[in-house]
């Protein structure tokens, strides 16, 4: 079973569209009563999606984030000073009269970095330590800032219960983060770090994938009849998403080349482009009721573009930034069996 889940995790660019199609077909065939019962699965699927990701996240690296202040500040300036407003503007333009679709763009833009940031930075031979710091800092700041950005930018157009959004973020992010840290600590007391990284840690993203695919299935099942009545809506979703990811890659590349060495520049690109779509999806479904399924549809489509664009970009890194010596660009890879193995495999979405 583990091998199957790990294999699926490596093929999310295929698995997610398959689950979208399955959810769509189920939603068309099932009656409204059965479809509404799917909502009861949202919270357990959310926990299954987020908690495993937190077990593999070492929050102690947050203390090391100040080691390269300029890199971290520029990364978060792009994450919270540029991309959310780009998403907000595109949402207003492309989704006139559909504020919850615009909300989906905004939620994806407000929650930067995931395990994918670390994985792709490693695959491109970037600065792994900086990527880990970006992930922890971006997740923490994004979780704290999201309810206030949503209220500020879309509060007049969508029904935003700030207290409810904060409650959901606590349940979705900080409770799993605490439980994940406890689990990680308990496992490290039982297993040495090399064993944990090589044999235990890779299983957790596979579990997270089950939650991701389940949430995607539910989101499409809930909106199946809406899509059937207006199939062009899917095409309309991909246009602003492609614009956001293209601008994000270009901006990160330009800033990285202007101000940083190769390893730091690659970390900046993946630290700003990769979004924590799992948590964005969970917030959309849990905090915004039935209309949240519209936002979830946009976020689910983002997975396809995010995974594929990251794969394409990693092939261009040597052309854009020049080749790098293995150990110089990968201080972690030289001493970690986990990262050595990661470089030979397709990164995982968390």
C-alpha positions as CSV (number, residue, x, y, z in Angstrom):
1,X,0.0,0.0,0.0
2,X,2.8,2.4,0.9
3,X,4.5,1.9,-2.5
4,X,1.2,2.7,-4.2
5,X,0.6,5.8,-2.2
6,X,4.1,7.0,-2.7
7,X,3.8,6.4,-6.5
8,X,0.6,8.4,-6.6
9,X,2.2,11.2,-4.7
10,X,4.9,11.4,-7.4
11,X,2.2,11.7,-10.1
12,X,-0.1,14.3,-8.7
13,X,-0.2,16.1,-12.0
14,X,-2.1,13.0,-13.2
15,X,-3.8,11.9,-10.0
16,X,-5.5,15.3,-9.3
17,X,-7.2,15.6,-12.7
18,X,-8.4,12.0,-12.4
19,X,-9.9,12.7,-9.0
20,X,-11.4,15.9,-10.3
21,X,-13.1,13.9,-13.1
22,X,-14.2,11.2,-10.6
23,X,-15.7,13.8,-8.2
24,X,-17.5,15.5,-11.2
25,X,-19.0,12.2,-12.4
26,X,-20.1,11.2,-8.9
27,X,-21.7,14.6,-8.3
28,X,-23.7,14.3,-11.5
29,X,-25.0,10.8,-10.7
30,X,-25.6,11.1,-6.9
31,X,-28.7,12.8,-5.6
32,X,-28.4,16.0,-3.6
33,X,-28.8,14.2,-0.3
34,X,-25.9,11.9,-0.8
35,X,-23.7,14.7,-2.1
36,X,-24.4,16.9,0.9
37,X,-23.3,14.0,3.2
38,X,-19.8,14.4,1.7
39,X,-19.4,17.5,3.7
40,X,-19.0,15.4,6.8
41,X,-15.8,14.0,5.3
42,X,-14.2,17.5,5.0
43,X,-12.7,17.8,8.5
44,X,-11.2,14.3,8.7
45,X,-9.8,14.7,5.2
46,X,-8.4,18.1,6.1
47,X,-6.6,16.7,9.1
48,X,-5.3,13.8,7.1
49,X,-4.0,16.3,4.5
50,X,-2.3,18.7,6.9
51,X,-1.1,16.7,9.9
52,X,1.4,14.4,8.0
53,X,2.9,17.5,6.4
54,X,3.6,18.9,9.8
55,X,5.4,15.8,11.0
56,X,8.0,16.3,8.3
57,X,8.4,20.0,9.0
58,X,11.1,20.9,11.5
59,X,9.8,24.1,13.1
60,X,13.2,24.6,14.9
61,X,14.4,26.0,11.6
62,X,12.2,29.1,12.2
63,X,15.0,30.2,14.7
64,X,17.5,30.1,11.8
65,X,15.5,32.3,9.5
66,X,17.3,35.5,10.5
67,X,20.7,34.1,9.2
68,X,20.0,35.6,5.7
69,X,17.7,38.5,6.5
70,X,17.7,40.1,3.1
71,X,16.8,36.8,1.3
72,X,14.0,36.1,3.8
73,X,12.6,39.7,3.7
74,X,12.6,39.9,-0.1
75,X,10.9,36.5,-0.3
76,X,8.2,37.5,2.1
77,X,7.8,40.9,0.5
78,X,7.0,39.2,-2.8
79,X,4.7,36.6,-1.0
80,X,2.7,39.2,0.9
81,X,3.3,42.5,-0.9
82,X,3.0,41.5,-4.5
83,X,1.3,38.2,-5.3
84,X,-1.9,38.6,-3.2
85,X,-2.6,41.9,-4.9
86,X,-1.9,40.4,-8.3
87,X,-4.4,37.6,-7.5
88,X,-6.9,40.1,-6.1
89,X,-6.8,42.2,-9.3
90,X,-7.0,39.2,-11.6
91,X,-9.9,37.8,-9.5
92,X,-11.9,41.0,-9.9
93,X,-11.2,41.1,-13.7
94,X,-11.8,37.4,-14.6
95,X,-14.5,36.6,-12.0
96,X,-16.9,39.5,-12.2
97,X,-20.0,38.6,-10.3
98,X,-18.3,35.4,-8.9
99,X,-16.6,36.7,-5.8
100,X,-16.0,33.2,-4.3
101,X,-14.0,32.2,-7.4
102,X,-11.9,35.4,-6.8
103,X,-11.6,34.2,-3.2
104,X,-10.0,31.0,-4.4
105,X,-7.3,32.9,-6.2
106,X,-6.7,35.1,-3.2
107,X,-6.4,32.2,-0.8
108,X,-3.9,30.3,-2.9
109,X,-1.8,33.5,-3.2
110,X,-1.9,34.2,0.6
111,X,-0.5,30.8,1.7
112,X,3.0,30.5,0.3
113,X,5.5,27.6,0.6
114,X,4.9,24.0,1.3
115,X,7.0,20.8,1.3
116,X,7.1,21.3,-2.4
117,X,9.2,24.4,-1.9
118,X,11.9,22.3,-0.2
119,X,11.7,19.4,-2.6
120,X,12.0,21.5,-5.8
121,X,14.7,23.7,-4.4
122,X,16.7,20.5,-3.7
123,X,16.0,19.1,-7.1
124,X,17.3,22.3,-8.7
125,X,20.4,22.3,-6.5
126,X,19.4,25.4,-4.6
127,X,19.9,26.5,-1.0
128,X,18.0,23.9,1.0
129,X,18.5,25.6,4.4
130,X,17.0,28.8,3.1
131,X,14.1,26.9,1.5
132,X,13.3,25.3,4.9
133,X,13.3,28.6,6.6
134,X,11.1,30.1,3.9
135,X,8.6,27.3,4.3
136,X,8.3,27.7,8.1
137,X,8.2,31.5,8.0
138,X,5.8,31.7,5.0
139,X,3.4,29.1,6.5
140,X,3.3,30.9,9.9
141,X,3.0,34.5,8.5
142,X,0.5,33.4,5.9
143,X,-1.7,31.6,8.4
144,X,-1.8,34.7,10.6
145,X,-2.3,37.2,7.8
146,X,-4.9,35.4,5.7
147,X,-8.1,36.3,7.6
148,X,-7.2,40.0,7.7
149,X,-6.2,40.1,4.0
150,X,-9.4,38.4,3.0
151,X,-11.5,40.8,5.1
152,X,-9.6,43.8,3.8
153,X,-9.7,42.9,0.1
154,X,-12.9,40.9,-0.3
155,X,-14.9,41.6,2.8
156,X,-17.4,43.8,0.9
157,X,-18.0,41.0,-1.7
158,X,-17.9,37.8,0.3
159,X,-19.3,36.8,3.7
160,X,-16.2,36.8,5.8
161,X,-16.5,35.7,9.4
162,X,-13.0,36.6,10.6
163,X,-13.4,34.8,13.9
164,X,-14.5,31.6,12.0
165,X,-11.6,31.9,9.6
166,X,-9.1,32.3,12.5
167,X,-10.7,29.3,14.2
168,X,-10.4,27.2,11.1
169,X,-6.7,28.2,10.7
170,X,-6.0,27.3,14.3
171,X,-7.7,23.9,13.7
172,X,-6.2,23.3,10.3
173,X,-2.7,24.7,10.8
174,X,-1.6,25.2,14.3
175,X,-3.2,22.2,16.0
176,X,-1.7,19.8,13.4
177,X,1.6,21.7,13.7
178,X,1.6,21.1,17.4
179,X,0.6,17.5,17.0
180,X,3.1,17.0,14.2
181,X,5.9,18.4,16.3
182,X,5.0,16.0,19.2
183,X,4.9,13.1,16.8
184,X,8.2,14.0,15.2
185,X,9.8,14.3,18.6
186,X,8.4,10.9,19.7
187,X,9.6,9.3,16.5
188,X,13.1,10.8,16.8
189,X,13.4,9.4,20.3
190,X,12.7,5.9,18.8
191,X,14.6,6.2,15.5
192,X,17.9,7.9,14.7
193,X,17.7,10.8,12.3
194,X,19.0,9.0,9.2
195,X,16.5,6.2,9.7
196,X,13.7,8.7,10.2
197,X,14.5,10.7,7.0
198,X,15.0,7.6,4.9
199,X,12.4,5.2,6.0
200,X,9.7,7.0,8.1
201,X,9.4,10.6,6.7
202,X,8.6,9.6,3.1
203,X,5.5,7.9,4.2
204,X,3.8,11.0,5.6
205,X,3.5,12.9,2.4
206,X,1.9,9.8,0.9
207,X,-0.8,10.0,3.7
208,X,-1.2,13.7,3.0
209,X,-1.9,12.9,-0.6
210,X,-4.9,10.8,0.4
211,X,-6.3,13.9,2.1
212,X,-5.6,16.1,-0.9
213,X,-7.2,13.8,-3.4
214,X,-10.2,13.3,-1.1
215,X,-10.7,17.1,-0.7
216,X,-10.4,17.5,-4.5
217,X,-13.0,14.8,-5.0
218,X,-15.4,16.4,-2.6
219,X,-14.9,19.9,-4.1
220,X,-15.8,18.7,-7.6
221,X,-18.7,16.6,-6.4
222,X,-20.2,19.6,-4.7
223,X,-19.9,21.8,-7.9
224,X,-20.6,19.1,-10.5
225,X,-24.0,20.4,-11.6
226,X,-22.8,24.0,-11.7
227,X,-19.9,22.9,-14.0
228,X,-22.2,20.8,-16.1
229,X,-24.5,23.9,-16.7
230,X,-21.4,26.1,-17.5
231,X,-18.4,24.0,-18.6
232,X,-16.5,27.0,-19.9
233,X,-15.9,27.9,-16.2
234,X,-13.0,25.5,-16.1
235,X,-11.3,27.2,-19.0
236,X,-11.9,30.6,-17.4
237,X,-10.2,29.4,-14.2
238,X,-7.0,28.4,-15.9
239,X,-6.3,31.7,-17.6
240,X,-5.7,33.8,-14.4
241,X,-3.9,30.9,-12.8
242,X,-1.4,30.7,-15.7
243,X,-0.9,34.5,-15.5
244,X,-0.2,34.4,-11.8
245,X,2.3,31.6,-12.0
246,X,4.0,33.1,-15.1
247,X,4.4,36.5,-13.4
248,X,5.6,34.8,-10.2
249,X,8.3,32.8,-11.9
250,X,9.5,35.8,-13.9
251,X,9.5,38.1,-10.9
252,X,11.3,35.6,-8.7
253,X,13.9,34.9,-11.4
254,X,14.7,38.6,-12.0
255,X,14.9,39.4,-8.3
256,X,17.0,36.3,-7.6
257,X,19.5,37.1,-10.4
258,X,19.8,40.7,-9.4
259,X,20.5,40.2,-5.7
260,X,21.6,36.7,-4.9
261,X,23.9,33.9,-5.7
262,X,22.6,30.9,-7.6
263,X,21.6,28.7,-4.6
264,X,19.7,31.6,-2.8
265,X,18.1,32.7,-6.0
266,X,16.6,29.3,-6.7
267,X,15.3,29.1,-3.1
268,X,13.7,32.5,-3.6
269,X,12.0,31.4,-6.8
270,X,10.5,28.3,-5.3
271,X,9.9,30.1,-2.0
272,X,7.6,32.5,-3.7
273,X,6.0,30.5,-6.5
274,X,5.0,27.3,-4.7
275,X,1.8,27.8,-2.8
276,X,0.4,25.8,0.1
277,X,-2.6,24.7,-1.8
278,X,-3.5,22.0,0.7
279,X,-4.2,24.5,3.5
280,X,-5.8,27.0,1.1
281,X,-8.2,24.2,0.0
282,X,-9.0,23.3,3.5
283,X,-9.8,26.9,4.5
284,X,-12.0,27.4,1.5
285,X,-14.1,24.3,2.2
286,X,-14.2,24.6,6.0
287,X,-14.6,28.4,6.5
288,X,-16.8,29.6,3.7
289,X,-19.7,27.1,3.7
290,X,-21.4,26.0,0.5
291,X,-19.9,28.9,-1.5
292,X,-16.5,27.8,-0.5
293,X,-16.7,25.0,-3.0
294,X,-16.3,27.7,-5.7
295,X,-13.1,28.8,-4.2
296,X,-12.0,25.2,-3.8
297,X,-12.5,24.6,-7.5
298,X,-10.0,27.3,-8.3
299,X,-7.5,26.0,-5.8
300,X,-7.8,22.4,-7.0
301,X,-7.0,23.5,-10.6
302,X,-3.9,25.3,-9.2
303,X,-2.4,21.9,-8.4
304,X,-2.1,21.0,-12.0
305,X,-0.3,24.2,-13.0
306,X,1.9,24.3,-9.9
307,X,3.3,20.8,-10.2
308,X,3.9,20.9,-13.9
309,X,5.4,24.4,-14.0
310,X,7.8,23.6,-11.2
311,X,9.0,20.5,-13.2
312,X,9.5,22.7,-16.3
313,X,11.4,25.4,-14.4
314,X,13.8,23.0,-12.8
315,X,15.0,22.0,-16.3
316,X,15.8,25.6,-17.0
317,X,17.7,26.5,-13.8
318,X,21.2,25.7,-15.3
319,X,20.4,27.8,-18.3
320,X,19.1,30.7,-16.2
321,X,21.5,30.6,-13.2
322,X,24.4,28.6,-14.6
323,X,25.6,25.1,-13.4
324,X,26.5,24.6,-9.8
325,X,28.9,22.3,-8.0
326,X,26.9,19.6,-6.2
327,X,28.1,20.1,-2.7
328,X,28.4,23.9,-2.9
329,X,24.8,24.3,-3.9
330,X,23.6,21.4,-1.7
331,X,25.2,21.5,1.7
332,X,22.4,19.4,3.0
333,X,22.7,16.8,0.3
334,X,26.3,16.0,1.1
335,X,25.4,14.8,4.6
336,X,21.7,13.6,4.3
337,X,20.6,10.3,2.8
338,X,17.1,11.7,2.6
339,X,18.2,14.6,0.4
340,X,20.5,12.5,-1.7
341,X,17.6,10.2,-2.5
342,X,15.3,13.2,-3.1
343,X,17.5,14.6,-5.8
344,X,17.1,11.4,-7.8
345,X,13.3,11.4,-7.6
346,X,10.5,13.6,-8.6
347,X,9.7,16.0,-5.7
348,X,6.5,15.5,-3.7
349,X,3.6,17.9,-3.2
350,X,2.7,18.3,0.4
